């Protein structure tokens, strides 16, 4: 082939490639982010597997060495000092929907490759949709919303007390650690500390004490308000599932269904994320419970008011026309 023919062929291919990308402008974006998401997913999946396995190990070790709870105040002081001298405020947030989905899917696959599996929750019975059942779901959703609002308000109020009474921040988790350690000793169980996965699982198929959600809420509020970071997500799952279980004492819906509704609805109300919680519920429990879950999440979201465990969360759209002046403001500014 002559040089002229080669140039002509190369030009033709170049034109075809450009025409293809003009027809499908999203392709370079998808390919680029798919590659980056693969790297991120492998890293996150491996880190998640390590975290989950280490969490199981340390929980088992703590249960077999309960004297470690007496060291909680000193651990709190160490955490407080680290955050005080080395920690920085973080403003999370992104709009990268495709990379987020791709990274999450790949991370999940990688976690499973490490032979690490997430806890499975199962709703045994989902009744047929009826007017009466919808009313019951709305009543449950109202309860979940009130619980979410109460949790958010109490945690911010308690945090303000710690800040006003203890001016040196590292001492707050020290005091909080003392309170938690004494409380565990007083009630004689570690059921309400840690992630509490066994209790969450049990809430789906057996009747729990009706006060479990309130005790867990108290422990979580003290822990977070004192300055211990993280842990609010699974704790809210615990509180919601236990509250749903308690509601089954007088709301004639299956215990597992109410526990599943509470699992996601309290979190939806406390974080103002009803849509995300609906999707999460479909993934965790299946689509059969979708109508009940949607009702619970939306009602909880509405009845939780303009409250959130995240004080820097922005009000994108007020929940009622009375509060149009809230739009664009942070929760902690209201």
N, C-alpha and C positions, 0 to 999 in steps of 0.2 A: 504494500500500500504506500502510495506517494505521500510526501510531507503535506501537500495541499489537501489530500483526502483525509489524512489523520486530523488535521486542523478542522476540517469541515465536520468530521464525525464528532470531535470533541466539542465543537461549538453547538452542534445539535443536541448532544447529551446535556450540556450546560443549560440550554434553553428549556429542555424538557424538565430538568430538575427544578429550575426556577418556576416554571409553570406549575409543577406539582405543589411546591411550597406556597405559591400564591393561591392555589385552590384549597390547600389545607394549611392555613397559617398557624394552626395550633400544634402541628406535628413537631416542630423543633422544640417548643415548650414542653410537650409531653415527653419526648425522648430525653431531653436534658434533665428534667425533674425525675423521670423514672430511674435514671442512672444515679442521681444524687440520693433519691429516696431509697434505693437499694442499699447504698452504703450506710445511710442513716438507720434504715430498718435493721440491718445486720448488727450494728452497734447497740441500738436500743433493745432489740430482742435478746442479745447476749447479756446486756446489763440487767434486763428484766428477769431473765432466768436466774442470774446470780443473786439478784435481790430476793426473789421469791424463795429460792432454796435457803439462802442465809436467814431469811425471816422465819422460816419453819424451824431452822436449827436453833436460833436464839430463843424463840418462843418455847421450844422443848427444853432447852437448857435452863431457862428461867423457871419453868414449872418444876424442874427437878432440883433447883437451887433457889428456893424462895427467899433466902437471906439476901439475895442480890437486890431485892426491892428496897432494902434499907440504904442502899447506895444511890438510890434515885436522886436525892437532893444534891449529892456531889456531882452526879452526871448533869443535873440541871444547871448547876453553877458553871460547869465546864462549857456547856452549850451556850449559856448566856454570855460568857466571856468571849467565846469564838464569834458569836454574832455581833457582839458589841464592838470588838476590835477589828474583825475581818469581814463581817457580813455587809452586804449592800442591798439596798432596796431594788427589787426587780419589777419592771413593768412588763408583764407578759402580754402576748397577743399577736395574732397573725391572720392573714387573709388567704393563705395558701391552701385551698381546699384539696386540690388534686394531690399535691405532695403529702399532705396530712393523711389522706386515705391510703395512698400507696405505701407510705412509711409504716402506717399502722398494720396493714395487711402483711407486709413482709416481716415486720417485727414479730407479729403473732406466729408466723410460720417458723421463724428462727427460734423463738422461745420453745416451740414444740419439738424442734430438732434437738434442743438441749435436754429433751425428755422432762420438761417442766410444764405442768398443766395448770390451768386456772381452775378455781373451784366451780363446780357445776351446781346450779340451782334448778329445782324442778317444781312446777305447779301441777299438782296431781289432777285437779278438776277445775274446769272453766265452765260455768253454767251458761245456758242459752241467754241471749240478750232479751230483756223484757223491761217494761216501764219500771216495775218495782226494783229490779236489779240495778237499773240506771240510777234510780233515786238513792239506793244504798251506796253506790259508787260515788255519787256526789257528796253524800254525808261523810264518807271516808276521806274524800279529797279535801273537804273543809277541815277535818281533823288534822290531816297531814300539813295543810297550809298553815294552820294555827301553830302547830308544832315547829314548823320551819321558821316562822316569824319569831316565835318565842326563843328558839335556839339562837338566832342571829342577834336579837336584842339583848339577851342575857349575856352572851359571850362578849359583846362590845361593852356592856355595862360593867361586867366583871373585870375586863381588861382595863377600863378606866379607873377602877378601884385600885388594881395593882399598881398602875402608873402613878396615881395620886399618893398612895401610901408608901411606895418603895421607889424612890427617885433614881437609884442606881440600877439600871436594867438587868445586869447579870444576877442580881440578888432575887429577882422575881421568880425565875424557874427554880432557884434554890428553895424558896418558901413554898412554891407550888409542889415541888417534889416532896417536901415534908408533909404537906396536906394529903397528897395522894398516898404516900406510904402509910401514914396513920390511918387513912380511910380503909385501905386494903386490909390492914391489921384488924381494924374494928369490925368489918363485916365478915372477915374470915374466908374470902374467896378472891381469886384473880379473874373472875368471869368478866368483869367490867373494865379491865385494862387490856392493852394490846389491841389487835385488830378484831378479835372476837368472832372469827369465822365459824367455829363450832356452834355458837349461839345463833348466828345468822342462818346457818343451814337448818338447825333445829326448828327455827321459827316457821319453816315452811310445812312441817309435817307433825308437829306436836305442840300442845298448849304450854306456853311459857308463863311464868309469873307476870301479872299485868303491869308490874312496876319496873320491869327490866329496862324499858326504853327511858324512863325518867332517871334511873340510877346511872345508866350509861351516859345520858346527857350531862348529868352533874359532873361525872369524872372527866368527860371531854371538855366541858366548859372550863373547869379549873386548869386542866392541862394546857389548853391553847391560850387561855387568857394570861396564864403565868409566863408565857414566852416560849414554850416548847413548840417547835415548828413542824408542820405537816401532820397528817393523821386525821384530818377532818373528813376526808372523803369516805373511807370505810366506816368511820364512826357514824356518819350520817346514814349509811346503808344499814348499820346495826340498829340505830334508833328508829328508822323508818320501818324496817322489817319487824322489829319487836313491837312497835306501836300498832302495825297492821295486825299482828298476832293478838294483841290485847283487844283490838276492836272486834275480833271474832267472837268475843264473849257476848256481845249484844247486837252485832250486825250479822244477819244471816247470809253471809257469803262464805265460801270455802276459806279455811285458814290460810292455805298456801297462796291463794289468789290475793287475799288482803295483805299478806306479808310481802308478796311481790309488788303490789301496788305501792305499799309504804316504802319499800326498798328504794324505788326510783322517785316517788312523788315528793317525799320530804327533801331529798336532794334537789329536785327541780325547784321547789319553793325556796330553799335556802340559798340557791345559786342563780335563780332566775333563768334556768335552762330547760324549759319543758320539752322542746323538740329534741334536743340531744338525749334527754332521759327517755323519751319514747323510743328512739332508735336503739338505745342501749338495752331497754327492756325486751325489744323484739329479738335482739341478739342473745340475751341471757335466758329468756323464758319461752321464746317462740311467739309466733304471730297470733295464736289462738286467743291470747289474753289482750290483744291490741286495743279493743274498744274500752275495756275497763281501765287499762293503763293510761290511755289518752285522756279519759275523763279525770282520773285521779291527778295526773300531772298538770293539766290545764287548770283545774279547780284549785289545786294546791298553789300553783303559781299566782293565781289571781288573789287568793285569800292570804298569801304571805305578805302582801303589801309591798311597799318600796323598802324592803329590807334585804340584806345579803350578808353572808359571812365574809364576803370580799368588799371591804369598805371603799375601794377605789373603782369598783364597777360603775360604769356609766349607765344612766337611764336613757336608753335609746328611744323608747316609746312609753309614755306614762300608762299605767294600768287603768286609769279612770280620767275622764275629761276634767275632773276637779283639780287634777295635778299636772296640768299642762306646763306649769312653770318649772316642773322638775326636769323637763327634757334637757338632755345634754349635761346634767349635773352628776357628780359622783354621789354614791350612796352616803358616804360619810359627810357630805356637805348639806344633806337634807335636814 
